Amino acid sequence: MTIQEANRIINAFYEVENPTTEQRADFAEAMNFLYDTTGESDFLVALGAVYYREKMFDFAIKYYELAADKGNLSAISNLGYIYYYGRTGEKDYEKAFHYFDKAWEMGDLTAAYKVADMYQNGYYVKKDEQKYKKIIEELYPLVKDSKRLSDPLPEVFTRLARIRAESGYVNEALSLFDDARDFLAQRIAGAPFFGDLSIMKFMIYDIYKLRKFDPASMDLYDLYHVLCMPRKVQFHFNGARHEIESYITGGGMAVRFNETKYASVDDFFELASANGILLTTLYNELTDLKIVF
């Protein structure tokens, strides 16, 4: 294999929506070849990231650990997430704290708020609410002017908003939530990662604990609030009318979007599309969004 051949295999792989086992094996071989040739640990991280997105976490760990041994910051932080959430089936907060704390020392602000969370929850470390708040307060000025959608502005802002709300500063909390919501919606439009959709969902829940819901100003993400009960909603896109209906099933709340059914509201947000384009990508282009009943 040559570098040119490896790059061709990799580029072709990224263009395939549902790669076969053979294509995945060729991709892994190409990435390993480039790592062996260049010594750049980013190739190991890229390979681990593919396995992570496909929820093949054992393989993700393998390549992240190889890269972490080379001092790769992304790999170190990603290992923290895997152990924090127990992606392989069992949570290991000691390992999670080790990797997050190391990544924070290396300048990763995302790892920093996860360390804060561990102090808040008492995961591996002694529970310390004041230390949690102190870390979040210190992170705010570091992220408040962020322009890169990968920066942890929504994650820090939502945590600070909850701190403000608990202290009675509702208007400040809502301002933080609104800024986080807009930033996160832009991030999701480019890549609807399930973790970001989960952040959005719980943010919407928190917003409407503090603010009365106004159907006249509803947007796509307000459906996390609206579809919690049986409802029918309509909107227009490209001149065509579309209909969303939530209804109760044995497994909870399901959603019908036009002629397609989704097992849950979460599945709807992750998969629903209009004209072949995900609704989360089109969120700013949906018009006349209204509740029919």
VODREN-547280 format. One record per residue: residue number from 1; x, y, z of N, C-alpha, C in turn; residue in one letter. Coordinates in Angstrom, 1 decimal. Layout:
N
  num     n_X     n_Y     n_Z    ca_X    ca_Y    ca_Z     c_X     c_Y     c_Z  residuo
  NUM       X       Y       Z       X       Y       Z       X       Y       Z        a
...
//
This chain:
293
  num     n_X     n_Y     n_Z    ca_X    ca_Y    ca_Z     c_X     c_Y     c_Z  residuo
    1     0.8    -1.2     0.0     0.0     0.0     0.0     0.9     1.2     0.0        m
    2     0.4     2.3    -0.7     1.1     3.6    -0.7     0.3     4.6     0.0        t
    3     0.9     5.7     0.3     0.1     6.8     1.0    -1.0     7.3     0.2        i
    4    -0.8     7.3    -1.1    -1.9     7.8    -2.0    -3.1     6.7    -2.0        q
    5    -2.7     5.5    -2.0    -3.8     4.4    -2.0    -4.5     4.5    -0.6        e
    6    -3.8     4.7     0.4    -4.4     4.7     1.8    -5.4     5.9     1.8        a
    7    -5.0     7.1     1.3    -5.8     8.3     1.4    -7.1     8.0     0.5        n
    8    -6.9     7.4    -0.6    -8.0     7.1    -1.5    -9.1     6.2    -0.8        r
    9    -8.6     5.2    -0.1    -9.5     4.3     0.7   -10.2     5.0     1.8        i
   10    -9.5     5.9     2.4   -10.1     6.7     3.5   -11.1     7.6     3.0        i
   11   -10.8     8.4     2.0   -11.7     9.3     1.4   -13.0     8.6     0.9        n
   12   -12.8     7.5     0.3   -14.0     6.7    -0.2   -14.8     6.2     1.0        a
   13   -14.2     5.8     2.0   -14.9     5.3     3.2   -15.8     6.4     3.8        f
   14   -15.3     7.6     3.9   -16.1     8.7     4.5   -17.3     9.1     3.6        y
   15   -17.3     8.7     2.4   -18.4     9.1     1.5   -19.5     8.0     1.5        e
   16   -19.2     6.9     2.2   -20.2     5.8     2.2   -21.1     6.0     3.5        v
   17   -22.4     6.0     3.4   -23.3     6.2     4.5   -23.3     4.9     5.4        e
   18   -23.4     3.7     4.8   -23.4     2.5     5.6   -22.3     1.6     5.1        n
   19   -21.1     1.7     5.6   -20.0     0.9     5.1   -20.1    -0.6     5.4        p
   20   -19.6    -1.4     4.5   -19.7    -2.8     4.7   -18.5    -3.2     5.7        t
   21   -18.6    -4.5     6.1   -17.5    -5.0     7.0   -16.1    -4.9     6.2        t
   22   -16.2    -5.3     4.9   -14.9    -5.2     4.1   -14.4    -3.8     4.0        e
   23   -15.3    -2.8     3.8   -14.9    -1.4     3.7   -14.3    -0.9     5.0        q
   24   -14.9    -1.4     6.1   -14.4    -0.9     7.4   -13.0    -1.5     7.6        r
   25   -12.8    -2.8     7.2   -11.5    -3.4     7.4   -10.5    -2.7     6.5        a
   26   -10.8    -2.4     5.3    -9.9    -1.7     4.4    -9.5    -0.3     5.0        d
   27   -10.5     0.4     5.6   -10.3     1.7     6.2    -9.3     1.6     7.4        f
   28    -9.6     0.6     8.2    -8.7     0.3     9.4    -7.3     0.0     8.9        a
   29    -7.1    -0.8     7.9    -5.8    -1.1     7.3    -5.1     0.2     6.8        e
   30    -5.9     1.0     6.1    -5.3     2.2     5.6    -4.8     3.2     6.7        a
   31    -5.7     3.3     7.7    -5.3     4.2     8.9    -4.1     3.7     9.6        m
   32    -4.1     2.4     9.8    -2.9     1.8    10.5    -1.6     2.0     9.7        n
   33    -1.8     1.9     8.4    -0.6     2.1     7.5    -0.1     3.5     7.6        f
   34    -1.0     4.5     7.6    -0.6     5.9     7.7     0.0     6.1     9.0        l
   35    -0.5     5.5    10.1     0.1     5.7    11.4     1.5     5.1    11.4        y
   36     1.7     3.9    10.9     3.0     3.2    10.9     4.0     4.0    10.0        d
   37     3.5     4.7     9.0     4.3     5.4     8.1     4.8     6.7     8.6        t
   38     3.8     7.4     9.3     4.1     8.8     9.7     4.3     8.9    11.2        t
   39     3.8     8.0    12.0     3.9     8.1    13.4     2.9     9.1    14.0        g
   40     2.0     9.6    13.2     1.1    10.6    13.7    -0.1     9.9    14.4        e
   41    -0.3    10.2    15.7    -1.3     9.5    16.5    -2.7     9.9    16.1        s
   42    -2.8    11.0    15.4    -4.2    11.5    15.0    -4.9    10.4    14.1        d
   43    -4.1     9.6    13.4    -4.7     8.6    12.5    -5.3     7.5    13.4        f
   44    -4.7     7.2    14.6    -5.3     6.3    15.5    -6.6     6.9    16.1        l
   45    -6.6     8.2    16.4    -7.8     8.8    16.9    -8.9     8.8    15.9        v
   46    -8.6     9.1    14.6    -9.6     9.1    13.6   -10.3     7.7    13.4        a
   47    -9.4     6.7    13.6   -10.0     5.3    13.5   -10.8     5.0    14.7        l
   48   -10.4     5.4    15.9   -11.2     5.2    17.1   -12.5     6.0    17.0        g
   49   -12.5     7.2    16.4   -13.7     8.0    16.3   -14.7     7.3    15.4        a
   50   -14.3     6.7    14.4   -15.2     6.0    13.5   -15.9     4.8    14.3        v
   51   -15.1     4.1    15.0   -15.7     3.0    15.8   -16.6     3.6    16.9        y
   52   -16.3     4.7    17.5   -17.1     5.3    18.5   -18.4     5.7    17.9        y
   53   -18.4     6.4    16.8   -19.7     6.8    16.2   -20.6     5.6    15.8        r
   54   -20.0     4.5    15.5   -20.7     3.3    15.2   -21.0     2.5    16.4        e
   55   -20.7     3.1    17.6   -20.9     2.5    18.9   -20.2     1.1    19.1        k
   56   -19.1     1.0    18.4   -18.3    -0.2    18.6   -17.1     0.2    19.6        m
   57   -17.5     0.3    20.9   -16.7     1.0    21.8   -15.4     0.2    22.2        f
   58   -15.4    -1.1    22.1   -14.2    -1.9    22.4   -13.1    -1.6    21.5        d
   59   -13.5    -1.4    20.2   -12.5    -1.1    19.2   -12.0     0.4    19.4        f
   60   -13.0     1.3    19.7   -12.7     2.7    20.0   -11.6     2.8    21.1        a
   61   -11.8     2.1    22.2   -10.9     2.1    23.3    -9.5     1.6    22.8        i
   62    -9.4     0.6    22.1    -8.2     0.1    21.6    -7.3     1.2    20.9        k
   63    -7.9     1.9    20.0    -7.2     2.9    19.3    -7.0     4.2    20.0        y
   64    -7.9     4.5    20.9    -7.8     5.7    21.7    -6.6     5.5    22.7        y
   65    -6.5     4.3    23.3    -5.5     4.0    24.2    -4.1     4.0    23.6        e
   66    -4.0     3.5    22.4    -2.7     3.6    21.6    -2.3     5.1    21.4        l
   67    -3.3     5.9    21.0    -3.0     7.3    20.8    -2.7     8.0    22.1        a
   68    -3.5     7.7    23.2    -3.2     8.3    24.5    -1.8     8.1    25.0        a
   69    -1.3     6.9    24.7     0.0     6.5    25.1     1.1     7.4    24.4        d
   70     0.7     8.0    23.3     1.5     8.9    22.6     1.3    10.4    23.0        k
   71     0.4    10.6    24.0     0.1    11.9    24.5    -0.9    12.7    23.7        g
   72    -1.8    12.0    22.9    -2.8    12.6    22.1    -3.9    13.1    23.0        n
   73    -4.1    14.4    23.0    -5.1    15.0    23.9    -6.6    14.5    23.5        l
   74    -6.9    14.5    22.3    -8.3    14.1    21.9    -8.5    12.6    22.4        s
   75    -7.5    11.8    22.3    -7.7    10.4    22.7    -7.9    10.3    24.2        a
   76    -7.1    11.1    24.9    -7.2    11.1    26.4    -8.6    11.5    26.8        i
   77    -9.1    12.6    26.2   -10.4    13.1    26.6   -11.5    12.1    26.2        s
   78   -11.4    11.5    25.0   -12.4    10.5    24.6   -12.5     9.3    25.5        n
   79   -11.3     8.9    26.0   -11.3     7.8    26.9   -12.1     8.1    28.2        l
   80   -12.0     9.4    28.6   -12.7     9.8    29.8   -14.2     9.6    29.5        g
   81   -14.7    10.0    28.3   -16.1     9.9    28.0   -16.5     8.4    28.0        y
   82   -15.7     7.6    27.4   -16.1     6.1    27.4   -16.2     5.5    28.7        i
   83   -15.3     5.8    29.6   -15.4     5.3    31.0   -16.4     6.0    31.9        y
   84   -16.7     7.3    31.6   -17.7     8.0    32.4   -19.1     7.5    32.1        y
   85   -19.4     7.2    30.8   -20.7     6.8    30.5   -20.8     5.3    30.4        y
   86   -19.7     4.6    30.6   -19.8     3.1    30.6   -20.1     2.6    29.2        g
   87   -19.5     3.1    28.2   -19.9     2.7    26.8   -19.7     1.2    26.6        r
   88   -18.8     0.6    27.3   -18.6    -0.8    27.1   -19.5    -1.7    28.0        t
   89   -20.3    -1.0    28.8   -21.2    -1.8    29.6   -21.0    -1.5    31.1        g
   90   -19.9    -1.0    31.5   -19.6    -0.8    32.9   -18.9     0.6    33.1        e
   91   -19.4     1.4    33.9   -18.8     2.7    34.2   -17.6     2.5    35.1        k
   92   -16.6     3.3    34.8   -15.4     3.3    35.7   -15.0     4.7    36.0        d
   93   -15.5     5.3    37.0   -15.3     6.7    37.3   -13.9     7.0    37.7        y
   94   -13.2     6.1    38.3   -11.8     6.3    38.6   -11.0     6.6    37.3        e
   95   -11.2     5.7    36.3   -10.5     5.9    35.0   -11.0     7.2    34.3        k
   96   -12.3     7.4    34.4   -12.8     8.6    33.8   -12.2     9.9    34.4        a
   97   -12.1     9.9    35.7   -11.5    11.1    36.3   -10.1    11.3    36.0        f
   98    -9.4    10.2    35.9    -7.9    10.2    35.5    -7.8    10.8    34.2        h
   99    -8.6    10.4    33.2    -8.4    10.9    31.8    -8.9    12.3    31.7        y
  100   -10.0    12.6    32.3   -10.6    14.0    32.2    -9.6    15.0    32.9        f
  101    -9.1    14.6    34.1    -8.3    15.6    34.8    -7.0    15.8    34.0        d
  102    -6.4    14.7    33.4    -5.2    14.8    32.6    -5.5    15.7    31.4        k
  103    -6.6    15.5    30.7    -7.0    16.3    29.5    -7.2    17.8    29.9        a
  104    -7.8    18.0    31.1    -8.0    19.4    31.5    -6.6    20.1    31.8        w
  105    -5.7    19.4    32.4    -4.3    19.9    32.6    -3.7    20.3    31.2        e
  106    -4.0    19.5    30.2    -3.5    19.8    28.9    -4.2    20.9    28.1        m
  107    -5.3    21.4    28.7    -6.0    22.6    28.1    -7.3    22.3    27.5        g
  108    -7.9    21.1    27.7    -9.2    20.7    27.1   -10.3    21.2    28.0        d
  109   -11.0    22.2    27.6   -12.1    22.8    28.3   -13.3    21.9    28.5        l
  110   -13.5    21.0    27.5   -14.6    20.0    27.6   -14.3    19.1    28.7        t
  111   -13.1    18.6    28.9   -12.8    17.7    30.0   -12.9    18.5    31.3        a
  112   -12.7    19.8    31.3   -12.8    20.5    32.5   -14.2    20.5    33.1        a
  113   -15.2    20.7    32.2   -16.6    20.7    32.8   -17.0    19.3    33.2        y
  114   -16.4    18.2    32.6   -16.7    16.9    33.1   -16.1    16.6    34.5        k
  115   -14.9    17.2    34.7   -14.3    17.1    36.0   -15.2    17.8    37.0        v
  116   -15.8    18.9    36.6   -16.7    19.7    37.5   -17.9    18.8    37.8        a
  117   -18.4    18.1    36.8   -19.6    17.2    37.0   -19.3    16.1    38.0        d
  118   -18.1    15.6    38.0   -17.7    14.5    38.9   -17.7    15.0    40.3        m
  119   -17.2    16.3    40.5   -17.3    16.9    41.9   -18.7    17.1    42.3        y
  120   -19.6    17.5    41.4   -21.0    17.8    41.7   -21.7    16.5    42.1        q
  121   -21.4    15.4    41.4   -22.1    14.1    41.7   -21.4    13.2    42.6        n
  122   -20.1    13.5    43.0   -19.4    12.7    43.9   -19.0    11.4    43.2        g
  123   -18.6    11.5    42.0   -18.2    10.3    41.2   -16.7    10.1    41.4        y
  124   -16.2     9.1    42.1   -14.9     8.8    42.4   -14.3     9.8    43.4        y
  125   -14.5    11.1    43.2   -14.0    12.1    44.1   -15.1    12.4    45.1        v
  126   -14.8    13.1    46.2   -15.8    13.5    47.2   -16.7    14.6    46.7        k
  127   -17.9    14.4    46.9   -18.9    15.4    46.4   -18.6    16.8    46.9        k
  128   -18.5    17.8    46.0   -18.1    19.1    46.4   -18.8    20.1    45.5        d
  129   -20.0    20.6    45.9   -20.8    21.5    45.1   -20.1    22.8    44.8        e
  130   -19.4    23.3    45.8   -18.7    24.6    45.6   -17.6    24.5    44.6        q
  131   -16.9    23.3    44.6   -15.8    23.2    43.6   -16.4    23.1    42.2        k
  132   -17.6    22.4    42.1   -18.3    22.3    40.8   -18.6    23.7    40.3        y
  133   -19.2    24.5    41.1   -19.6    25.9    40.7   -18.4    26.7    40.4        k
  134   -17.3    26.5    41.1   -16.1    27.3    40.9   -15.5    27.0    39.5        k
  135   -15.5    25.7    39.2   -14.9    25.3    37.9   -15.8    25.9    36.7        i
  136   -17.1    25.8    36.9   -18.0    26.3    35.8   -17.9    27.8    35.7        i
  137   -17.8    28.5    36.8   -17.7    30.0    36.8   -16.4    30.4    36.1        e
  138   -15.3    29.6    36.3   -14.0    29.9    35.7   -14.0    29.6    34.2        e
  139   -14.8    28.6    33.8   -14.9    28.3    32.4   -15.7    29.3    31.6        l
  140   -16.6    29.9    32.2   -17.5    30.8    31.4   -16.7    31.9    30.6        y
  141   -15.8    32.7    31.2   -15.1    33.6    30.4   -14.2    33.0    29.3        p
  142   -13.9    31.8    29.5   -13.0    31.1    28.5   -13.8    30.6    27.3        l
  143   -15.1    30.5    27.4   -15.9    30.0    26.3   -17.0    31.0    25.8        v
  144   -17.2    32.1    26.5   -18.4    32.9    26.1   -18.3    33.6    24.8        k
  145   -17.1    33.7    24.2   -16.9    34.3    22.9   -16.6    33.3    21.8        d
  146   -16.8    32.0    22.1   -16.5    30.9    21.2   -17.2    31.1    19.9        s
  147   -16.4    30.8    18.8   -17.0    30.8    17.4   -17.0    29.4    16.8        k
  148   -16.1    28.5    17.3   -16.1    27.2    16.8   -17.2    26.4    17.4        r
  149   -18.0    25.7    16.5   -19.1    25.0    17.0   -18.7    23.8    17.9        l
  150   -17.5    23.3    17.8   -17.0    22.2    18.6   -16.7    22.7    20.1        s
  151   -16.6    24.0    20.3   -16.3    24.5    21.6   -17.4    24.2    22.6        d
  152   -17.1    24.0    23.9   -18.2    23.6    24.8   -19.0    24.8    25.4        p
  153   -19.3    25.7    24.6   -20.2    26.8    25.0   -21.5    26.4    25.6        l
  154   -22.3    25.5    24.8   -23.6    25.1    25.3   -23.5    24.3    26.6        p
  155   -22.5    23.5    26.7   -22.3    22.6    27.9   -22.0    23.5    29.1        e
  156   -21.2    24.5    29.0   -20.8    25.4    30.1   -22.0    26.3    30.4        v
  157   -22.6    26.9    29.4   -23.7    27.8    29.6   -24.9    27.2    30.3        f
  158   -25.2    26.0    29.9   -26.4    25.3    30.5   -26.1    25.0    32.0        t
  159   -24.9    24.6    32.3   -24.6    24.4    33.7   -24.6    25.7    34.5        r
  160   -24.1    26.8    33.9   -24.1    28.0    34.6   -25.5    28.6    34.7        l
  161   -26.4    28.3    33.7   -27.8    28.8    33.8   -28.5    28.1    34.9        a
  162   -28.2    26.8    35.1   -28.9    26.1    36.3   -28.4    26.6    37.6        r
  163   -27.1    27.0    37.7   -26.6    27.6    38.9   -27.3    28.9    39.1        i
  164   -27.4    29.7    38.1   -28.1    31.1    38.2   -29.6    30.9    38.6        r
  165   -30.2    29.9    38.0   -31.7    29.7    38.3   -31.8    29.3    39.8        a
  166   -31.0    28.4    40.2   -31.1    28.0    41.6   -30.8    29.1    42.6        e
  167   -30.1    30.2    42.1   -29.8    31.3    43.0   -30.9    32.4    42.8        s
  168   -31.9    32.1    42.0   -33.0    33.1    41.8   -32.8    34.1    40.6        g
  169   -31.7    33.9    39.9   -31.5    34.9    38.8   -32.0    34.3    37.5        y
  170   -33.4    34.3    37.4   -34.1    33.7    36.3   -33.8    34.3    35.0        v
  171   -33.8    35.6    34.9   -33.5    36.3    33.6   -32.1    36.0    33.1        n
  172   -31.1    36.0    33.9   -29.8    35.7    33.5   -29.7    34.2    33.1        e
  173   -30.4    33.3    33.8   -30.4    31.9    33.4   -31.0    31.7    32.0        a
  174   -32.1    32.4    31.8   -32.8    32.2    30.5   -31.9    32.8    29.4        l
  175   -31.2    33.9    29.6   -30.3    34.4    28.6   -29.2    33.5    28.3        s
  176   -28.7    32.8    29.3   -27.6    31.8    29.0   -28.2    30.6    28.3        l
  177   -29.4    30.2    28.7   -30.0    29.0    27.9   -30.3    29.4    26.5        f
  178   -30.8    30.6    26.2   -31.1    31.0    24.8   -29.8    31.0    24.0        d
  179   -28.7    31.6    24.5   -27.5    31.6    23.8   -27.0    30.2    23.5        d
  180   -27.1    29.3    24.5   -26.6    27.9    24.4   -27.5    27.2    23.3        a
  181   -28.8    27.5    23.4   -29.7    26.8    22.4   -29.4    27.2    21.0        r
  182   -29.1    28.4    20.7   -28.8    28.9    19.4   -27.5    28.3    18.9        d
  183   -26.5    28.3    19.7   -25.2    27.7    19.4   -25.3    26.2    19.1        f
  184   -26.0    25.5    20.0   -26.1    24.1    19.9   -27.0    23.7    18.6        l
  185   -28.0    24.5    18.3   -28.8    24.2    17.1   -27.9    24.3    15.9        a
  186   -27.0    25.2    15.8   -26.0    25.3    14.7   -25.1    24.1    14.6        q
  187   -24.7    23.7    15.8   -23.8    22.5    15.8   -24.5    21.3    15.3        r
  188   -25.7    21.1    15.8   -26.5    19.9    15.4   -26.8    19.9    13.9        i
  189   -27.0    21.1    13.4   -27.4    21.3    11.9   -26.3    20.7    11.1        a
  190   -25.0    20.8    11.6   -23.9    20.2    10.8   -23.7    18.7    11.1        g
  191   -24.0    18.3    12.3   -23.8    16.9    12.6   -24.8    16.5    13.8        a
  192   -25.9    15.8    13.5   -26.8    15.5    14.6   -26.4    14.4    15.5        p
  193   -25.4    14.6    16.3   -24.8    13.7    17.2   -25.9    13.5    18.4        f
  194   -26.1    12.2    18.7   -27.1    11.9    19.7   -26.9    12.6    21.1        f
  195   -25.6    12.8    21.4   -25.3    13.4    22.7   -25.7    14.9    22.7        g
  196   -25.5    15.6    21.5   -25.9    17.0    21.4   -27.4    17.1    21.5        d
  197   -28.1    16.2    20.8   -29.6    16.2    20.8   -30.1    16.0    22.3        l
  198   -29.4    15.1    23.0   -29.8    14.9    24.4   -29.6    16.2    25.2        s
  199   -28.5    16.9    25.0   -28.3    18.2    25.7   -29.4    19.2    25.3        i
  200   -29.8    19.2    24.1   -30.9    20.1    23.6   -32.2    19.8    24.3        m
  201   -32.5    18.5    24.4   -33.8    18.0    25.0   -33.9    18.5    26.4        k
  202   -32.9    18.3    27.2   -33.0    18.6    28.6   -32.9    20.1    28.8        f
  203   -32.2    20.8    27.9   -32.2    22.3    27.9   -33.6    22.8    27.7        m
  204   -34.4    22.3    26.7   -35.7    22.7    26.5   -36.6    22.4    27.7        i
  205   -36.4    21.3    28.3   -37.2    21.0    29.6   -36.9    22.1    30.6        y
  206   -35.6    22.4    30.8   -35.3    23.4    31.8   -35.8    24.8    31.5        d
  207   -35.8    25.2    30.2   -36.3    26.5    29.8   -37.7    26.7    30.2        i
  208   -38.5    25.6    29.9   -40.0    25.8    30.2   -40.4    25.5    31.6        y
  209   -39.4    25.3    32.5   -39.6    25.4    33.9   -39.5    26.8    34.4        k
  210   -38.8    27.6    33.6   -38.6    29.0    33.9   -39.4    30.0    33.1        l
  211   -39.9    29.6    31.9   -40.6    30.5    31.0   -41.8    29.8    30.5        r
  212   -42.9    30.6    30.4   -44.2    30.1    29.9   -44.0    29.8    28.4        k
  213   -44.5    28.6    28.0   -44.4    28.3    26.6   -45.3    29.1    25.7        f
  214   -44.8    29.7    24.6   -45.6    30.5    23.7   -45.6    29.8    22.3        d
  215   -46.7    29.2    22.0   -46.8    28.5    20.7   -46.6    29.4    19.5        p
  216   -46.8    30.7    19.7   -46.7    31.6    18.5   -45.2    31.8    18.1        a
  217   -44.3    31.5    19.0   -42.8    31.6    18.7   -42.1    30.3    18.7        s
  218   -42.9    29.2    18.4   -42.3    27.9    18.5   -41.4    27.6    17.3        m
  219   -40.3    26.9    17.6   -39.4    26.4    16.6   -39.3    24.9    16.7        d
  220   -38.4    24.3    15.9   -38.3    22.8    15.8   -38.0    22.2    17.2        l
  221   -37.1    22.8    17.9   -36.7    22.2    19.2   -37.7    22.3    20.3        y
  222   -38.6    23.2    20.1   -39.7    23.3    21.1   -40.6    22.0    21.1        d
  223   -40.4    21.2    20.0   -41.2    20.0    19.9   -40.8    19.0    21.0        l
  224   -39.6    19.2    21.6   -39.2    18.3    22.7   -40.2    18.5    23.8        y
  225   -40.7    19.8    24.0   -41.7    20.1    25.0   -43.1    19.7    24.5        h
  226   -43.4    20.1    23.3   -44.8    19.9    22.8   -45.1    18.4    22.6        v
  227   -44.2    17.6    22.1   -44.5    16.2    21.8   -44.4    15.3    23.0        l
  228   -44.3    15.9    24.2   -44.4    15.0    25.4   -45.7    14.5    25.7        c
  229   -46.8    15.0    25.0   -48.1    14.5    25.1   -48.7    14.4    23.7        m
  230   -49.8    13.7    23.6   -50.4    13.5    22.3   -50.7    14.9    21.6        p
  231   -50.1    15.2    20.5   -50.3    16.5    19.8   -50.1    16.2    18.3        r
  232   -50.7    17.2    17.6   -50.5    17.2    16.1   -50.0    18.6    15.8        k
  233   -48.9    18.6    15.0   -48.2    19.9    14.7   -48.0    19.9    13.1        v
  234   -48.1    21.1    12.6   -47.9    21.2    11.1   -46.8    22.3    10.9        q
  235   -46.1    22.2     9.8   -45.2    23.2     9.3   -45.1    23.2     7.8        f
  236   -44.5    24.2     7.2   -44.3    24.2     5.8   -42.8    24.3     5.5        h
  237   -42.4    23.6     4.5   -41.0    23.6     4.0   -41.1    23.5     2.5        f
  238   -40.4    24.4     1.8   -40.4    24.5     0.3   -41.8    24.5    -0.3        n
  239   -42.7    25.2     0.4   -44.1    25.3    -0.1   -45.0    24.1     0.2        g
  240   -44.4    23.1     0.8   -45.2    21.9     1.1   -45.5    21.8     2.6        a
  241   -46.7    21.3     2.9   -47.1    21.2     4.3   -46.7    19.8     4.8        r
  242   -46.2    19.8     6.0   -45.8    18.5     6.7   -46.5    18.4     8.0        h
  243   -46.7    17.2     8.5   -47.5    17.0     9.7   -46.7    16.1    10.6        e
  244   -46.7    16.4    11.9   -46.1    15.6    13.0   -47.2    15.3    14.0        i
  245   -47.2    14.1    14.4   -48.2    13.7    15.4   -47.5    12.8    16.4        e
  246   -47.7    13.1    17.7   -47.2    12.2    18.8   -48.4    11.5    19.4        s
  247   -48.2    10.2    19.7   -49.2     9.4    20.3   -48.6     8.4    21.2        y
  248   -49.5     7.9    22.1   -49.0     7.0    23.2   -49.1     5.6    22.7        i
  249   -48.0     4.8    22.9   -47.9     3.4    22.6   -47.5     2.7    23.9        t
  250   -47.4     1.4    23.8   -47.0     0.6    24.9   -45.6     0.9    25.4        g
  251   -44.8     1.4    24.5   -43.4     1.7    24.8   -43.2     3.1    25.2        g
  252   -44.3     3.9    25.2   -44.1     5.4    25.5   -44.7     6.2    24.5        g
  253   -44.1     7.4    24.2   -44.6     8.3    23.2   -43.9     8.1    21.9        m
  254   -44.7     7.8    20.9   -44.2     7.6    19.5   -44.5     8.8    18.7        a
  255   -43.9     8.9    17.5   -44.2    10.0    16.6   -44.4     9.5    15.2        v
  256   -45.4    10.1    14.6   -45.6     9.9    13.1   -45.3    11.2    12.4        r
  257   -44.4    11.2    11.4   -44.0    12.4    10.6   -44.4    12.1     9.2        f
  258   -45.4    12.8     8.7   -46.0    12.4     7.4   -46.4    10.9     7.4        n
  259   -45.8    10.1     6.6   -46.1     8.7     6.6   -45.2     7.8     7.3        e
  260   -44.2     8.4     7.9   -43.1     7.6     8.6   -43.3     7.6    10.1        t
  261   -43.2     6.5    10.7   -43.4     6.4    12.2   -42.0     6.2    12.9        k
  262   -41.9     6.8    14.1   -40.7     6.7    14.9   -41.1     6.2    16.3        y
  263   -40.3     5.4    16.8   -40.6     4.7    18.1   -40.6     5.7    19.3        a
  264   -39.9     6.8    19.1   -39.8     7.8    20.2   -39.6     9.2    19.7        s
  265   -39.7    10.2    20.5   -39.4    11.6    20.1   -37.9    11.7    19.8        v
  266   -37.1    11.0    20.6   -35.6    11.0    20.3   -35.3    10.5    18.9        d
  267   -36.0     9.4    18.5   -35.7     8.8    17.2   -36.2     9.8    16.1        d
  268   -37.3    10.5    16.4   -37.8    11.5    15.4   -36.7    12.6    15.2        f
  269   -36.2    13.1    16.3   -35.2    14.2    16.1   -33.9    13.7    15.5        f
  270   -33.5    12.5    15.7   -32.3    11.9    15.1   -32.4    11.6    13.6        e
  271   -33.7    11.2    13.2   -33.8    10.6    11.9   -34.7    11.3    10.9        l
  272   -35.7    12.0    11.4   -36.7    12.6    10.5   -36.1    13.6     9.5        a
  273   -36.6    13.5     8.3   -36.1    14.3     7.2   -37.2    14.8     6.3        s
  274   -37.0    15.9     5.6   -37.9    16.4     4.6   -37.1    16.6     3.3        a
  275   -37.6    16.0     2.2   -36.9    16.1     0.9   -35.5    15.5     1.0        n
  276   -35.4    14.5     1.9   -34.1    13.8     2.0   -33.1    14.6     2.9        g
  277   -33.5    15.7     3.5   -32.6    16.4     4.4   -33.1    16.4     5.8        i
  278   -32.2    16.1     6.8   -32.6    16.0     8.1   -33.3    17.3     8.6        l
  279   -34.4    17.2     9.4   -35.1    18.4     9.9   -34.1    19.2    10.8        l
  280   -33.2    18.6    11.5   -32.3    19.3    12.3   -31.4    20.2    11.5        t
  281   -31.1    19.8    10.3   -30.3    20.7     9.4   -31.2    21.8     8.8        t
  282   -32.5    21.6     8.7   -33.4    22.6     8.1   -34.1    23.4     9.2        l
  283   -33.7    23.3    10.5   -34.5    23.9    11.5   -34.8    25.4    11.3        y
  284   -33.9    26.1    10.7   -34.2    27.6    10.4   -35.1    27.8     9.2        n
  285   -35.3    26.8     8.4   -36.1    26.9     7.2   -37.5    26.4     7.3        e
  286   -37.9    25.9     8.4   -39.2    25.4     8.6   -40.1    26.6     9.0        l
  287   -41.2    26.8     8.3   -42.1    27.9     8.6   -43.5    27.5     9.0        t
  288   -44.2    28.5     9.5   -45.6    28.3     9.9   -45.8    27.1    10.9        d
  289   -44.8    26.9    11.8   -44.9    25.8    12.7   -46.0    26.1    13.7        l
  290   -47.0    25.2    13.8   -48.2    25.5    14.7   -48.8    24.2    15.2        k
  291   -49.4    24.3    16.4   -50.0    23.1    17.0   -51.5    23.1    16.5        i
  292   -51.8    22.0    15.9   -53.2    21.8    15.4   -54.1    21.3    16.5        v
  293   -53.7    20.4    17.3   -54.4    20.0    18.5   -53.4    19.5    19.6        f
//
